[in-house]
Amino acid sequence: MRATWESIDTVVASLLQSDLVKADNTTDLLMVKQLVFAIIGLQTMLYRSDINSHPSDQLSIVNDMDGHVGQAHMRLAQPISASKLRFSQLLLGFGVLLPPREFRGSAGVDDEPAFHKFKTVSPDSFNAHYLSSFVGLAIKWVDNLACHLEYDSYTNTLYLFRYPSFCLANIVSHSTDSSVLYRCAASTGGLG
């Protein structure tokens, strides 16, 4: 039987029970929670843990978008008590790190028909060079998936995830339900 890890606290409890880590005091326990939080970010590439800029009693992430606050990073820190929340709730506490199915973002009702139209874009005519040269769009490559396709209208910057092979490796038979990313963010499941 496979363990179901629904929150940072359940992962930490499992690690403590199996004697893989030791936490003799509150400070040790906080450090183990921070470590688990950082590892989940590294495995999913949804965020980078930021343990240096915030107090140790907070779970915090790095803003890879030069201070721009988009839907992915609405908040950069949460209290350590959020470690008891399901992963999906914890992630939503930072913003929309992984959009749920049928997510429309900030698009209005007038934009709704555009989501139902499929258009094919050829790399021969539409690429990073075209966007930067002719449209004047600055492209910033980011290391976390949550920032992919964020757009800063003030600086005319589009943030793109720099590791497309990671995305391809996590698509299993075109089913997002079995992807580690969606298992982590699904409201009914955990990482287990």
Protein Blocks (a to p, Z undefined) as FASTA:
>chain_A
ZZddfbfklmmmmmmmnopaccfbfklmmmmmmmmmmmmmmmnomaccdfklpcfkbccd
ddfkgopacfklmbfbdcfklmmpcfklmmmmnocfbacehiabjadfklmmmmmpccdd
dfklocfklmmmmnopacdddfbfklgopacfklopacddfblmlmmmmpgghiaklpmk
lmmmpmkbcfZZ
